[in-house]
């Protein structure tokens, strides 16, 4: 009886240990749409997902689907706030919904929103950047406040505390909330990737240059990397850049290189949040690293990643084949290390007792 009991204890502890080490490798939840995922936006009260099946899907913070809304054309961009969801579709329409699916208002523009994060909604205003290079600013009720020509197509829009920053084909433009120009920065190569955080603007160019500006448009630093930059992301403390030659770089905001890793294929999406950096590659893999460069896990997806977002709820990844994955955020803390260490010690001790009993 003692032998059997000890054996079961060993097996159980090995199982528990394996679960601890494998935590986060598989998605916590998955949802499948009928079209490619174009855009993901995470708010404190839910997650909006735009799809090329003409639908926007809204999920609660536990990633339970609440509803789907069908637009008249492919959904290219979504932006969610605490109360609203703004949708851009290929028919040049902007539609604003409440979290209860109610239609607040809709507008038809002269062109369509071409990029997943070229719409941003705040408490007071909605900013929209279109394919023909115009920035539209609406109030929450739908009144057009401004329409401003910037450049060619707009890739990224962000409403800040006292300004609006946009990135277009070859420019960074910053306006105050009255529409006056603060900065107009022009590059000598096209912008392949851009990200605007609360404090920084990261730009990856087709000529391999990586730029970091502060939110006022002042240059912090510039690095010339080894290949074209497929994706960039800026947090309040770090900047990540993923390259066509498979290289993943992590810098601090002062320009110091923290680490560099080579992944399995060209890097097409990056996100940094909290204690982790997430990168997606062209061969349909997602990599998770801690900020010291230690790889935590890899996951093979169905289709390559079209958008990648991190929030307190976890990591959201949408693919070209219509899947949306949620990976619960792992806490890289001493508590986890302690649990794993104790588990290993208990396993070794139990196995030693088992061997002693059977002799």
Helices and strands as residue ranges (DSSP letters): H 2-22, E 29-32, E 37-43, E 46-51, E 55-59, E 65-70, E 75-80, E 84-89, E 93-98, E 103-108, E 119-121, E 125-129, E 134-139, E 144-149, E 154-159, E 163-168, E 171-176, E 181-186, E 191-196, E 200-205, E 209-214, E 219-224, E 229-234, E 238-243, E 247-252, E 257-262, E 267-273, E 276-281, E 285-290, E 295-300, E 305-311, E 314-319, E 323-327, H 334-358
